[in-house]
């Protein structure tokens, strides 16, 4: 017996030694297999940067927070730090400081994300306050970066229809994001705005036509990859066909399967074939394809195994990371008891990365895996996809710094390329009376009328100053309510031209895209002016002009109120540039008639 034990022991030692000698080192891409269960779950979470909550969980240190919750991705949500505007407390001052603190505390590299659909400059205008007392103002001011650009809206790219400029657009966005420490952006928008009454997609979309949108999207994602930023096309299976806002209610793509394959399906399949790294699924039903009802109601893509697993991953062959839209949105609500449960079910249905789950998501998923209610196969599939993404973007090992400096000629490049984009994007819808160029001999006084829910007059100082520099006397009004002007209507006779500046872009305000309340009354006042005195420029919704003011002789679409589009509008009015753009969407859609 002792002899047998000795022989077996010797055999085991020899075989164990041989295994140790011949064992291949774990491939870099297989490092995820060494993660603990909680670390794996943490890789599937992109939480908001609720810094105070994270410090509380970690007993005032982020290191202890990561010990408890080894999360892999953070969406740097500026609203956690909101305060009234202040020149000393800018977004781009201390958000990078926060990212550096998170990055230093985490044992592994982190994904840092934002939308930045119109560039980092679109959110930097808001003021924020430091959230650590020891961050004095000099420290905060020295921690950030002050050159973020507010880019034109996505539909301006569709109007210009120039892939070189689309590449430059996303190059600028990516370089400025990397200069702050971001490595994953939740854009570009791949939706098609087929329905003019859609309240959310509108000018975020490139076009209503897949053939026009695709080359622009390809250029954008190529630029982001070339400059070290993960891109995310959204929102699968495609938004913009109905009139539902995913923030409020579950939206739908109501096209037939054949129509979808020729439009949205063509866009997503082409981008999948080209290896797009991440696709965001929306809170969007797809009735032509789905069967997986919950209590008799089709769930959105974020809760649908039919859409995420069967269609996107299996039939369309997508091997990248599927990320959900934010799971606190109204479009994902009502199918389960709360947002936490919806996030868990989203993961089960096929999402690899959950956007904005509650911290308790990690504990819940862990418990259900240990009980056998969620398979390790589902978790491993998600983590392997995320790990592949990390490998492709060199995010497997920690590096310092997490930022990439801007090129020396960045500011000049921005001005050159975005001025060119604006010049090529500004769209002349009609000029029935040959108003362009403005007659400087007979036109002396101009009133700019900002028609919008919120007062955007400060933004339109750019256009005002551009016209003043060209010799006009220009006033700027926001409250052009019919009743406010009725008793002094005769004072308007002194103006030679009224330039209507529409600015009601998506989410500001939330709800219907049509004019409401005071801005509707302002439009009513405009309709009572001599039409030959009116010029209309939409700096947001491209359908406003042809829906509300199609009898007006001069109509222009500018798509967004950034400095580049305002200056292009002034140049077009003066005849300094020729309008070469064609509308990227059907402005005479039957829905709007």
C-alpha positions in Angstrom: 0.0 0.0 0.0 2.8 2.4 0.9 4.6 1.5 -2.3 1.4 2.2 -4.3 1.1 5.6 -2.5 4.7 6.4 -3.3 4.2 5.6 -7.0 1.0 7.6 -7.3 2.6 10.6 -5.5 5.6 10.5 -7.7 3.5 10.3 -10.8 1.5 13.3 -9.6 4.6 15.4 -8.9 6.1 14.5 -12.3 2.9 15.4 -14.1 2.5 18.6 -12.1 6.1 19.6 -12.8 5.6 18.9 -16.5 2.4 21.0 -16.5 4.2 23.9 -14.9 7.0 23.6 -17.4 4.9 23.4 -20.5 2.0 25.7 -19.5 1.8 28.6 -21.9 1.4 32.1 -20.4 -2.1 33.3 -20.4 -2.7 35.3 -23.6 -3.3 39.0 -23.0 -6.8 38.7 -24.3 -7.6 36.0 -21.8 -6.8 38.1 -18.7 -10.5 38.5 -18.0 -10.6 34.8 -17.0 -8.5 35.7 -13.9 -11.1 38.3 -12.7 -13.1 37.5 -9.6 -16.9 37.3 -10.0 -17.4 40.8 -8.7 -14.7 42.2 -11.0 -16.4 40.5 -13.9 -19.7 42.1 -13.0 -18.0 45.4 -12.6 -16.8 45.3 -16.1 -20.4 45.3 -17.3 -21.3 48.5 -15.4 -21.0 52.1 -16.7 -22.1 54.2 -13.7 -22.6 57.9 -13.3 -19.9 59.8 -11.6 -21.8 60.2 -8.3 -18.6 61.2 -6.5 -20.1 61.9 -3.1 -21.9 58.6 -3.0 -18.8 56.7 -4.0 -16.8 58.4 -1.3 -19.5 57.6 1.2 -19.4 53.9 0.2 -15.6 53.9 0.4 -15.5 55.6 3.8 -14.1 58.8 2.2 -11.6 57.1 -0.1 -12.1 55.9 -3.7 -9.6 53.1 -3.1 -12.0 51.5 -0.6 -14.9 52.1 -2.9 -13.2 50.1 -5.6 -12.4 47.3 -3.2 -16.1 47.0 -2.5 -17.3 47.8 -6.1 -14.6 47.1 -8.7 -16.5 49.0 -11.5 -14.8 49.4 -14.9 -16.5 52.4 -16.5 -17.8 55.8 -15.5 -20.0 58.3 -17.3 -18.9 61.7 -16.1 -22.3 63.2 -15.5 -21.9 67.0 -15.1 -25.2 67.4 -13.4 -23.8 65.9 -10.2 -21.8 69.1 -9.8 -24.2 71.7 -11.0 -24.2 75.3 -9.8 -25.0 78.7 -11.3 -22.6 79.8 -14.0 -19.2 81.1 -12.8 -16.1 81.9 -14.9 -14.0 80.3 -12.2 -15.8 76.9 -12.1 -15.9 75.4 -15.6 -16.8 71.9 -16.5 -13.4 71.3 -18.1 -11.5 72.5 -15.0 -12.3 69.8 -12.5 -14.0 66.9 -14.4 -10.5 65.9 -15.6 -9.3 66.3 -12.0 -12.1 63.8 -10.9 -11.2 61.4 -13.7 -7.5 61.4 -12.5 -8.6 60.7 -9.0 -10.8 57.8 -10.1 -8.1 56.5 -12.4 -5.5 56.6 -9.6 -7.7 54.8 -7.1 -8.8 52.0 -9.5 -6.6 48.9 -9.7 -7.3 48.7 -13.5 -7.7 51.2 -16.3 -11.1 52.8 -16.5 -13.4 53.6 -19.3 -14.4 57.3 -19.1 -17.4 58.2 -21.1 -19.7 61.1 -22.2 -22.0 61.8 -25.1 -20.3 64.9 -26.5 -22.5 64.6 -29.6 -21.7 68.3 -30.4 -18.3 68.2 -28.9 -17.0 68.8 -25.4 -17.7 72.5 -25.7 -21.4 71.9 -25.7 -21.5 71.2 -22.0 -18.5 73.3 -20.8 -20.6 76.4 -20.7 -22.4 75.3 -17.6 -20.8 76.2 -14.2 -19.9 73.7 -11.6 -18.3 73.6 -8.2 -15.4 71.6 -6.8 -16.6 68.8 -4.6 -13.5 68.5 -2.4 -12.7 71.4 0.0 -9.0 71.0 -0.5 -9.4 71.7 -4.2 -8.8 75.4 -4.1 -9.6 77.5 -7.1 -6.0 77.7 -8.3 -5.8 73.9 -8.2 -9.0 73.5 -10.1 -8.1 76.1 -12.7 -4.8 74.4 -13.3 -6.2 70.9 -13.6 -8.2 71.2 -16.7 -8.3 72.3 -20.3 -10.0 75.4 -21.7 -10.3 74.8 -25.4 -13.3 72.6 -25.9 -15.2 73.4 -29.1 -18.9 73.7 -29.5 -19.4 71.9 -32.8 -22.4 72.1 -35.2 -25.2 69.6 -34.9 -25.0 66.2 -36.6 -27.4 67.2 -39.4 -24.9 69.9 -40.5 -22.7 67.1 -41.5 -25.5 65.6 -43.6 -26.1 69.0 -45.2 -22.4 69.5 -46.1 -22.2 65.9 -47.3 -18.4 66.0 -47.1 -16.7 63.0 -45.6 -13.4 64.8 -45.2 -15.1 67.4 -43.0 -17.0 64.7 -41.1 -13.6 63.1 -40.3 -12.3 66.4 -39.2 -15.4 67.0 -37.0 -14.9 63.8 -35.1 -11.1 64.2 -35.0 -11.6 67.5 -33.2 -14.1 65.9 -30.9 -11.9 63.0 -30.1 -8.7 65.0 -29.6 -10.5 67.3 -27.1 -12.1 64.4 -25.3 -8.7 62.7 -25.0 -7.2 65.9 -23.7 -9.6 65.8 -20.8 -9.2 62.0 -20.2 -12.2 60.6 -22.0 -11.7 57.4 -24.0 -15.3 56.3 -24.9 -17.9 58.6 -26.5 -21.5 57.6 -26.9 -21.8 58.9 -30.5 -22.3 59.2 -33.4 -26.0 59.1 -33.8 -26.9 56.6 -36.5 -30.7 57.2 -36.3 -32.6 58.4 -39.4 -35.0 61.3 -38.8 -37.8 60.0 -41.0 -40.6 61.5 -38.9 -40.5 65.4 -38.8 -42.5 65.3 -35.6 -40.0 63.3 -33.7 -39.0 65.3 -30.5 -35.6 63.7 -29.9 -33.7 62.7 -33.0 -34.3 65.8 -35.3 -31.0 67.6 -36.0 -29.0 65.0 -34.0 -29.5 62.7 -37.1 -27.3 63.1 -40.2 -30.2 62.6 -42.6 -33.4 60.7 -43.2 -31.7 58.7 -45.8 -29.3 55.7 -45.2 -27.3 56.3 -48.4 -26.5 59.8 -47.3 -25.9 59.0 -43.7 -23.6 56.0 -44.1 -20.4 57.6 -45.6 -20.6 60.4 -42.9 -20.9 57.8 -40.1 -18.0 55.8 -41.6 -15.8 58.9 -41.6 -16.7 59.8 -38.1 -16.0 56.3 -36.6 -12.8 56.1 -38.5 -11.6 59.4 -37.1 -12.5 58.4 -33.6 -10.6 55.1 -33.9 -7.6 56.8 -35.4 -7.5 59.2 -32.4 -7.9 56.6 -29.7 -11.5 57.0 -28.8 -14.2 54.3 -28.7 -17.2 55.2 -30.8 -20.8 54.1 -30.2 -23.4 54.1 -32.9 -26.9 54.5 -31.6 -29.8 53.7 -31.1 -30.4 50.2 -32.3 -32.7 49.1 -34.0 -33.0 52.8 -35.0 -35.0 55.8 -33.8 -36.7 58.6 -35.7 -39.6 56.7 -37.3 -42.3 57.6 -34.8 -43.0 60.6 -32.5 -42.0 59.0 -29.2 -39.2 60.3 -26.9 -37.4 57.4 -25.2 -36.8 59.6 -22.2 -40.5 59.7 -21.5 -42.1 56.5 -23.1 -41.1 53.4 -25.0 -40.4 54.4 -28.6 -40.8 52.1 -31.6 -39.4 51.5 -35.0 -42.6 50.8 -36.9 -41.2 50.0 -40.3 -41.8 46.7 -42.0 -38.9 44.3 -41.9 -38.2 44.9 -45.6 -38.3 48.7 -45.1 -36.0 48.4 -42.1 -33.4 46.3 -43.9 -33.2 49.0 -46.6 -32.8 51.9 -44.1 -31.9 51.4 -40.5 -30.8 47.8 -41.0 -28.5 48.8 -43.9 -26.8 51.4 -41.7 -26.2 49.1 -38.7 -25.2 46.1 -40.8 -22.7 48.1 -42.8 -21.2 49.5 -39.6 -21.1 46.1 -38.0 -19.3 44.7 -41.1 -16.7 47.4 -40.7 -16.1 46.5 -37.0 -17.7 49.4 -35.1 -16.6 48.8 -31.5 -19.9 49.6 -29.7 -23.6 49.7 -30.4 -26.1 51.3 -28.1 -29.5 49.7 -28.0 -32.4 52.1 -27.4 -35.7 51.8 -25.5 -37.3 51.1 -28.9 -39.7 48.3 -29.8 -39.4 46.6 -33.2 -42.8 45.1 -33.9 -41.9 43.7 -37.3 -39.3 41.4 -35.7 -40.2 40.8 -32.0 -42.2 38.2 -30.3 -41.0 38.4 -26.7 -43.8 40.2 -25.1 -43.9 41.0 -21.4 -47.5 40.9 -20.0 -48.7 41.2 -23.6 -46.6 44.3 -24.4 -43.5 44.2 -26.6 -40.5 45.4 -24.5 -37.9 47.9 -25.8 -34.7 46.6 -27.4 -33.0 47.2 -24.0 -35.2 44.4 -22.5 -35.5 42.2 -25.6 -33.6 39.0 -26.1 -35.1 38.9 -29.6 -33.5 42.2 -30.6 -30.2 42.1 -28.7 -29.3 38.5 -28.8 -31.2 36.9 -31.7 -31.2 39.8 -34.2 -28.1 41.9 -33.4 -25.6 39.3 -32.1 -26.7 36.2 -34.0 -28.4 37.2 -37.2 -26.3 40.3 -37.8 -23.2 38.8 -36.5 -22.2 41.6 -34.1 -19.1 40.7 -32.1 -18.5 44.1 -30.4 -19.9 45.5 -27.2 -23.6 46.1 -26.9 -24.3 48.9 -24.5 -27.8 49.9 -23.2 -29.2 53.4 -23.2 -29.6 54.8 -19.7 -31.7 52.5 -17.7 -33.4 55.3 -15.7 -35.2 56.5 -18.7 -39.0 56.3 -19.0 -38.8 54.1 -22.1 -37.4 51.2 -20.0 -39.9 51.7 -17.2 -43.1 49.9 -16.4 -42.0 46.4 -17.5 -40.4 45.5 -14.2 -40.8 46.8 -10.6 -37.9 49.2 -10.6 -34.9 50.5 -12.6 -32.6 48.0 -10.7 -34.6 45.0 -11.9 -34.8 46.5 -15.4 -31.0 46.8 -15.5 -30.6 43.2 -14.4 -33.1 42.0 -17.1 -31.3 44.1 -19.7 -28.1 42.3 -19.0 -29.8 38.9 -19.1 -31.4 39.8 -22.4 -28.1 40.5 -24.0 -26.6 43.9 -23.1 -22.9 43.6 -22.3 -22.5 47.1 -20.7 -25.3 48.6 -18.7 -25.5 52.4 -18.7 -26.2 54.0 -15.4 -27.2 51.0 -13.3 -27.6 51.4 -9.5 -24.6 50.3 -7.5 -26.8 47.5 -6.1 -26.8 46.0 -9.6 -23.4 44.3 -8.7 -24.7 42.7 -5.6 -27.9 41.6 -7.2 -26.2 40.0 -10.3 -23.7 38.4 -8.0 -26.4 36.8 -5.8 -28.3 35.5 -8.8 -25.3 34.0 -10.5 -24.4 32.2 -7.2 -28.0 30.9 -7.0 -27.8 29.8 -10.7 -30.5 32.2 -11.8 -28.1 33.9 -14.3 -25.6 31.8 -16.2 -21.9 32.4 -16.1 -21.9 31.9 -19.8 -23.9 35.2 -20.2 -21.5 37.0 -17.9 -18.4 35.6 -19.6 -19.7 36.5 -23.1 -20.1 40.1 -22.0 -16.8 40.4 -20.2 -14.9 38.8 -23.1 -16.4 41.3 -25.5 -15.5 44.2 -23.2 -12.0 42.8 -22.7 -11.5 42.6 -26.5 -12.4 46.2 -26.6 -9.9 47.0 -23.9 -7.2 45.2 -25.9 -8.0 47.1 -29.1 -7.8 50.4 -27.4 -4.8 49.6 -25.2 -6.8 49.7 -21.9 -5.6 46.5 -20.3 -2.8 48.1 -18.2 -2.8 51.3 -16.3 -0.9 54.3 -17.7 -0.2 57.8 -16.5 -1.2 60.3 -17.6 -4.7 59.3 -18.8 -4.8 62.4 -21.0 -3.4 63.1 -24.5 -2.2 66.7 -25.2 -3.7 68.6 -28.1 -1.7 69.2 -31.2 0.0 72.6 -31.4 -2.1 73.7 -34.4 -5.3 72.5 -32.9 -7.0 75.9 -32.6 -6.1 76.8 -36.1 -7.3 73.5 -37.4 -10.7 73.8 -35.6 -11.3 77.3 -37.1 -10.3 76.3 -40.6 -12.3 73.0 -40.8 -15.4 74.0 -38.9 -15.7 77.3 -40.8 -15.5 75.3 -44.0 -18.1 72.8 -42.6 -20.4 75.7 -41.7 -20.0 77.3 -45.1 -20.8 74.0 -46.9 -23.7 73.1 -44.5 -25.7 76.3 -44.4 -28.8 75.5 -46.5 -30.7 78.0 -48.6 -34.3 76.7 -48.8 -35.7 79.5 -50.9 -34.9 83.1 -51.9 -38.0 84.0 -53.9 -37.4 87.7 -54.0 -33.6 87.6 -54.4 -33.1 89.1 -50.9 -29.5 87.8 -50.9 -27.2 89.8 -50.7 -28.8 92.1 -48.2 -29.1 95.6 -49.6 -26.9 97.8 -47.4 -28.2 101.0 -49.0 -31.9 100.4 -48.2 -31.7 98.1 -45.2 -30.5 100.0 -42.1 -32.3 98.5 -39.1 -32.7 94.8 -38.3 -34.5 93.1 -35.5 -33.3 89.6 -34.6 -36.2 87.7 -33.1 -35.2 84.7 -31.1 -38.2 82.3 -31.2 -37.6 79.5 -28.6 -38.8 78.2 -25.4 -35.7 79.3 -23.5 -34.1 82.7 -24.0 -31.1 82.2 -26.3 -30.3 85.9 -26.9 -26.8 85.6 -25.4 -26.0 83.0 -28.0 -27.2 85.2 -30.8 -24.9 88.0 -29.8 -22.6 86.4 -32.4 -25.0 86.9 -35.3 -25.9 90.3 -34.0 -22.3 91.4 -33.9 -21.6 90.0 -37.3 -24.4 92.1 -38.8 -23.3 95.2 -36.8 -19.8 94.8 -38.2 -21.3 94.9 -41.7 -22.9 98.3 -41.0 -26.4 97.4 -39.8 -28.1 98.7 -36.6 -29.3 95.4 -35.0 -31.6 94.9 -32.0 -32.2 91.5 -30.4 -35.6 90.3 -28.9 -36.8 87.1 -27.3 -40.2 87.9 -25.9 -42.0 88.7 -29.1 -45.4 87.7 -27.7 -48.3 89.0 -29.9 -50.0 90.6 -26.9 -46.8 92.3 -25.7 -46.4 94.1 -29.0 -50.0 94.7 -30.0 -50.3 98.1 -28.2 -47.0 99.4 -29.7 -47.2 97.7 -33.1 -46.4 100.9 -34.9 -42.9 101.0 -33.4 -42.0 98.0 -35.6 -42.4 100.1 -38.7 -38.9 101.5 -38.1 -37.3 98.1 -38.9 -36.4 97.2 -42.5 -35.9 93.5 -41.8 -36.9 91.0 -39.1 -34.7 87.9 -38.9 -36.4 85.0 -37.1 -33.9 82.9 -35.3 -35.5 79.5 -34.3 -33.6 77.7 -31.5 -35.6 74.9 -30.0 -33.3 72.0 -30.1 -34.0 68.5 -28.8 -34.5 68.2 -25.0 -34.7 72.0 -24.6 -37.5 71.8 -23.8 -38.4 68.1 -23.4 -41.6 67.2 -25.2 -43.2 68.0 -28.5 -40.9 69.7 -31.1 -43.7 72.0 -32.2 -43.9 75.6 -30.9 -45.8 76.1 -27.7 -47.0 78.9 -25.5 -44.9 82.1 -25.7 -42.9 81.0 -28.7 -46.1 80.1 -30.6 -47.5 83.6 -29.8 -44.2 85.1 -31.1 -44.7 83.2 -34.3 -48.2 84.6 -34.5 -46.8 88.1 -34.2 -44.3 87.4 -37.0 -47.1 86.2 -39.3 -48.7 89.7 -38.9 -45.6 91.5 -40.2 -45.2 92.3 -43.9 -43.8 89.0 -45.3 -41.3 90.8 -47.5 -39.6 92.1 -44.3 -39.2 88.7 -42.8 -36.2 86.4 -43.1 -36.3 83.0 -41.3 -33.3 81.0 -40.2 -33.7 77.8 -38.2 -30.7 77.2 -35.9 -32.3 73.9 -34.7 -35.2 72.0 -36.1 -34.9 71.9 -39.9 -38.7 71.6 -40.4 -39.7 74.8 -38.7 -39.3 77.1 -41.7 -41.3 75.1 -44.3 -43.9 74.2 -41.7 -44.5 77.6 -40.2 -43.2 80.2 -42.6 -43.2 78.7 -46.1 -44.7 81.9 -47.5 -41.7 83.9 -46.3 -39.4 84.8 -49.3 -36.1 83.9 -47.7 -35.7 80.7 -45.7 -32.4 79.3 -44.4 -31.5 76.2 -42.3 -28.4 76.4 -40.1 -29.1 73.3 -37.8 -27.4 74.7 -34.7 -26.6 78.0 -33.0 -22.8 77.4 -32.5 -20.5 80.2 -33.6 -19.6 78.6 -36.9 -23.2 78.3 -38.1 -24.1 81.8 -37.0 -21.1 83.3 -38.9 -21.9 81.2 -41.9 -25.5 82.6 -41.8 -24.2 86.1 -41.8 -21.8 85.4 -44.7 -24.7 83.9 -46.7 -27.0 86.8 -46.0 -24.3 89.2 -47.3 -23.6 87.1 -50.4 -20.0 86.5 -49.2 -20.5 82.7 -49.8 -22.7 80.7 -52.1 -25.1 78.1 -50.6 -24.1 74.7 -52.0 -25.8 72.4 -49.5 -29.0 70.5 -50.2 -31.3 69.5 -47.4 -30.4 66.2 -45.8 -34.1 65.6 -44.9 -37.4 65.9 -46.8 -38.7 69.3 -45.7 -42.0 68.8 -47.4 -42.8 65.5 -45.8 -46.6 64.8 -46.0 -46.7 64.6 -42.2 -45.9 68.3 -42.0 -48.5 69.4 -44.6 
